[in-house]
C-alpha cells in the first residue's frame, strides 16, 4: 500500500527555502499556489513526487518558531527558537539576512562570550552594517543550554560558561554539547531553511566564543574559509579559572582537556590554511586569563600564519568589538565573497 504524497521543493525566495519536505496539504500558502500552477510544468525540475510509508518524521525539517523580525541596514534581523536534539532543550539563534539575495550566500557564524545571549551580539556590535555591505548571512546562537540542574544556579549556569565544548561528566553531559550544536546541528538547520552556500562559510567569536571559533576551525580542517576572534580565551588548560571550569566537564584529565585548547590543538594542526585574524585590547581586564601570547608562540612554532593585533586603549567589551567589526568582516570577505 502506498503511503501519503509528499513534495520536495528546492525553490528559494529572498534567501528563504520555501519548503523542504512536506505533505501536499501542509505546504505553506505561498507555496501551494506555486505548486498548483507549476507542478505539471516543472515536474522533475523544481518538485519531485515520491511516496513514503515509513520514516516520514525523519524527513521533515525542524520546526522553527520566529520570535522577532527587525529591519536593519536593508536586511532582516531575525531570532528563532527550536527544539534542539543535541542539547535536549529549547534553543535560540539569530540570523541576519541581507536584502535581495539572488543566489546562495556565504555564511558567517558568530559565537558570543559569557553572560551574553542571542540578543547581545545583534543589539550591541553593529555588525549588520557590514553584513549588509558584504552580503553575508550571519548566524549567532545563544551561548549555552538554558537549563537548571538544582534549586540555585551554579556559576556555570548563571554565566553561561559552556565554552562550546562537549561535556562528558554528569550532569553537564546531558545538555552541554555546544560543540556539536555549533558544528553539526545548527549548520544543518541553517542549510535546510536558508539560501546559503555551505562551501563558503567562516566563523568568528568573542572571548569564550573566540575560543569556540578557534577550536571549531582547528578540529574541522577545511570546513571554514577563515576564522577570527576578539580577545579569545586561547589556552584554557593553563589558566586556573578556565581549567577549573573544564575540570567540571571532563574531570582532571589533562589529555582530554588539551583536545579543547586551541594553543594545544594548533601545534598538531594538519590541514589547509586557517586564515586567522585576532584583535585584543591592551587594556583588557581579562588579559591574564586569555593567554594570547601562548597562542601566538604556538602558531610561530608550528609555522602557521596568524594576524594578531594588540590595540592601544581598548578593553574587553562591545565598545572594543564594534570598533574593529569592519576589519573582521573585511578579513572574512576576502575568503567568502567574489569581490571586495
N, C-alpha and C positions, 0 to 999 in steps of 0.2 A: 504493500500500500504506500502510495506516495505521501510525503509529508507536505507541510504548508509551503506556499510560494514565497520566495524571497527575491530581493534585488540587491545587487552590489552596484553602488553608484560611485563612480570615480570623478564626478564633476566637482568643480570648485567655484565659489562665488566670493569675491572680495576677501580672499585669504581664509575662508572657511570651507571645510568639506561639507557638502550638502547632506550626505549621509554615507555610512559605510555599509553596514548590513542591517536591513530591517524588513519587516513584512510589508506587503503592499498596502495593508490597512494602517501601518504605523509610520508611513512616510511623512515627513514634515509637510505642512500645507504648501510651501513654495515649491517643494519637490514633486508633489502629487500632480499639479498641472503640467509640469515638465514631463513627468512620467507618462501621463495620459496622451500627450501630444506627440512625444518623440520616441517612445519605446519601440514602435514599429519601424520608424525611420532609422534609428541608431542602434538597432539590436546588434550586439556583438562589439559595439564601439564604446558606448558610454554605460550601457547596462548589460548585465548577463543574468538571464534567468537560471535558477538552479533549484533543485529540490533537496531538502534535508529532513530526515525524520528523527535524527539524533543530534546531540551536541549543539542544539540551536543557541543555547545560552552562552556557550563558549565563543561563539562567533560574533556576539553583539559587543559593540564598544561600550566602555564605561559611561555611566550617566554622569554628566557634568551639570552642576547647578550654578547658574550665573548669579553672583552676589552683587556685583556692581559693574557699571559700564560708563566710562567718562571719556569725553573728547579731550585730546591733548596733542598739540602740535600736528593737527590734521588727522592723526590716527586715533585708535581706540585703546584705552587702558581698561582692561577687564580683570576681574577677580572671580575665580571659580572655586567650588568645593566639591569633593567627591569622596567616595569610599575607597581608601587605599587597601589593596590586598596585602601589600608588603608590610605596611605599618600597622595593620589591624585597627584602624581608626579613621575618622574623617580627617581629610587633609585639604588645605587651601594652597592655591598658587595664583600668581598674577601672570598675565600675558599682555604685552603691548604689541599691537598690530598696526604698522604704518598704513596709510590710506592708499587705495588704488593699486594693490599688488596684482600684477597681471601674470605672474609665474611663481613657482615655488621660491620662497625667500630664504636667505640664510638665517640662522638662529643663534642667539647668544644666551646662555644660561648664567644667571647671577645668583650666588649663594651669600646670604646675609650673615652677620655676626650675632653674637649672643645678645639677649634682651631685645631682639628685633622680632618682627612678624612679617607676613607677606605684604604688609602695608608700609613698612619703614622705607624700603628702597624706592617704592613708586611715589611716595609723598615727599621725600627729602633730598633725593640725589639729583633731580633734574635730568635724568638720563634720556627722557622721552625726546628731547630736542635733538639729540644725536642719533637715536634710533630712527627717528623720522628722516633725518638728513641722509643717513646711510642706508635706509630701507632694510633694517634688520629687525626681525621679530625677537623680542626679549621675554624670557620666561624666568620667573623667580618664585621658588616655593617658600612656604613657611619654614622656619628653621628646625622644627622638631615635631614629634607627635605630641598633640595636646591631650595627654593622659595623666592621671594622678594615681600613684600606687598606694598612698597612705592618706591618713586624715590631713596631715600637713604636708605641703610640698617640700621636697628636698631642694637643695641648691641647683641640682641638675634640671629639675622640672621647672623651678622658678625662673631660671635664667635661660632655659632652652639650650643647654650645653650638649647638643647632640654630636658635635664635631664631625658630622657627616660620615660616621663610621658604621659598621655593622657590629653591634654588641653581641657578645657570646655569653655573658653572665646574667643570671636571673637577678632582678625581674626585668632588667633592661632589654634582654634579647627578644622579648615578646613584641615590642613596638619600635625600639630604637635600631632600625635598619635603614638609616638615612642614606647610606652609600648606595644601596640597591635601589632605593626610591629615586634618587637623583640620576643615577646612571642607567637604570633599566625601566622601572615602571613609568616615571614621569615622561621620559622621551617617547615611550610607546604611546602614551595618551596624547601627547602633543602631535605626534606624527599622524595619528588616527583622525584628529579633529581640526588640524590647521594645515594650511598650504605651505609646508616647509620643505626645504631641500636638505635632507639628512646628511648629504655629503659635504655640506658647508655649515658646520657647527663649531662653536667655540664656547669657552667657559671662563667666568671671572668670579671674584668674590672678595669679601672684606673680612679681615681678622680671622675668626673661626671659619668663616665662609671662604676666605682666601686659602686656608688650609684645605678645605674641602675641594676647592677648584684645583689646587696643585696635585693632591693625591688622585683626583679623578683623571687628570691628564697623564700622570705618571703610571697609573695602573691600567690605562687603556691606550697603549701606543697607537697613534694614527687616528684615533677617534675624533679628536678635537684639532682643528686647524691652528688654534692659538690658545694661549691661556694667560690671564693677567690677574693681579691681586693688589688690593690696597691693604697695606700693613698686615700681611698674613702671619698666622702662627706657623712657623717654619720647622721647628724642631721640638715638638711637644714632649718627646721622651726625655729631653734634657732640661725641661722646665718643671720645677717642683709642683706648681699648681696644676698644670696640664697633665703631668704624669699621674698625679693623684686621681684626676678625673678618668684617665684612660684605664687605670687600675680597676675602677668601678665597672668598666665594660669588659675588660679582658683578664683581670687578675694580675698578679705581679709576674707577668710573663714578658720579659724584655724582647724576646724574639718576635712574638706576636705584635707587640706594641710598635716595634720598629717597622712593621709592614704597613702601619698607618701614619708614618712620619716621613714627610716629603724630603727632608735632608738625608735620611737613610735610603729612601727609595731612589733618589736621583743618582746615587753612587753606583746603582746597579741597572740603571735605565738602558735599555737597548731598543731603539726604535727611531722613527723619523724625527726631524727637528721639532722641538716643542714650541718655539716662538714665545718665549716668556717675557712678560713685562711686569715689573713690580714698582710700586711707589710706597714710600713710608715717610712720615713726617719726622723731622729731627727733634720735635718736642713731644713725641708720642709718649704718653704716660705709661704705656704697657711695653715699652721697648725691651725691657729685661726679659719679658716672657715670650716675645716674638722670635728671638734668635735669628734674625735675618742674616747676620754676619756668618753664622754657621752654614746657612743655606748657600750663601754666595761663595764661601770657600769650597763647599762640596761641589758646586757647579764647576768651579775652576779646576778642581782636582779631576773631575770626570770629563772635562773638555766640552762641557755643554754651555752654549751661549745663553746669557740671560741679561736683559736690560734692567738694571737695578738702580733706582733713583731715590736719594735721600733729599727731602725738601725742607729748606730752612723755615722755621717758624710754625710749621703745621703740626697738629696733634692727631688724635685717633678717630675723630668723629666725622659727621657728614659735611661739615664745612670743608674739611680736607678732601673727602671723597668727591664732592661736587666740583671742587677746584680743578681736579685732574680727570674728570669723566671724559672730556673731549679727547684727551690724549689716549685714553684706553680704547675708545671707540675707533679712533683713527688707526690705532695699532691693529685691532681686530679686522677693520675694513680691508686692510692690505691682504688678508688671507681669506676673507669671506666674500668680498664684492668684486664685480667685474671691473669697476673703475674707481675713482677717487685715489 
